[in-house]
């Protein structure tokens, strides 16, 4: 995530493009810009309860959610915290 944090949307989109060869580079760039504006990618990789709620708000606005899963039932930060300490 440090790399994402330290590069602009165009650079990130170019690095993603080989994985999405049918996608237009301008569309990928716009998606990366949106993700950065939404603060989707966190440098510490820890998904907070606030972050999960924000993500569910975005999904709900886009396609609707019938129900929201409780944070403590679907998020495990143990591995991200361990990786940060290595």
Secondary structure, 3 states (H helix, E strand, C coil): CHHHHCCCHHHHHHHHHHHHCCCCHHHHHHHHHHHHHCCCCCCCCCCCHHHHHHHHHHHHHHCCCCCCCCHHHHCCCHHHHHHHCC
